[in-house]
Amino acid sequence: MSSYGKFAYVYDALMADMPYPDWLAFAETAWGKYGKPRTVAELGCGTGSLTIPLAGAGYHMTGIDLSSDMLSVAQRKLEQQPQGRRFLREGSVQWVQQNMKEWELPEPVDAVISFCDCLNYVLEEQDIRSVFSSTYDGLKPGGTFLFDVHHPNTLIRYEEEQPFVLDELDVSYIWTCELDVPRREIEHHLSIFAREEGRSDTYRRFEETHTQRAYDPEWMKQELLAAGFNEVSVYADFEWVAADDSAQRLFYVAVK
């Protein structure tokens, strides 16, 4: 997926049920184990649903995303925090429009995160290697790289359980999937109906196609090691238990 356009402005409504507190808790637990960071980069930060609360918790955050629309929504959300400027008493936020395959900041950071299956949108093995290499280069020694991806079996379940339907007052969708089994690649086709602002009875329809690819879990681990990380662990579904084929989400913890 090259960039989000109109989708950015309905993204939060569509993702309202996502387990953001669980991702935040996983990061905090990991940092409790491996060292609490001061500076954190988030790859694929989207509308800032994780970046902003982490900044509010005192971290110096850099939210990196390819989409200028997503970053615009993120900045608007930051400005609308109920505490105003006091929200960032100790932390900070900056937004950077970059491709995660070749991201770079002026100074290395203490930690990097990329949650909500962002790396599943990286569709070629060489590009996964590029993400890992850029992240290794962008971390301080001892820094942590935390991310989650769909297990390959999760894409199979998506195709088996489709179609998916959301019917809410402000936004609705019909979501279907097509799975390319040999590549472990799935196309998500969404017909989205979003209510026009200020109009109770007028909706606009637009189409989105998002493609994700899942990778062999052991291959991902070996590529992290090949990039230079000296410790890599894989956990399942927000829990600190070793992942197996029953996992829906794989959580990687890589230490430089």
Buried (B, 14 or more C-beta within 10 A) or exposed (E): BEBBEBBBBBBBBBEEEBBBEBBBEBBEBBBEEBEEBEBBBBBBBBBBBBBBBBBBEBBBBBBBBBBBBBBBBBBEBBEEBEEEEEBBEEBEBEBBEBBBBEBEBEEBBBBBBBBBBBBBBBEEEEBBBBBBBBBBBBBBEEBBBBBBBBBBBBBBEBEEEBEEEBEEEEBBBBBBBBBEEEEBBBEBBBEBBBBEEEEEEEEEEEEBEBBBBBBEBEEBBEBBBEBBBEEBBBBBBBEEEEBEEEBBBBBBBBBB
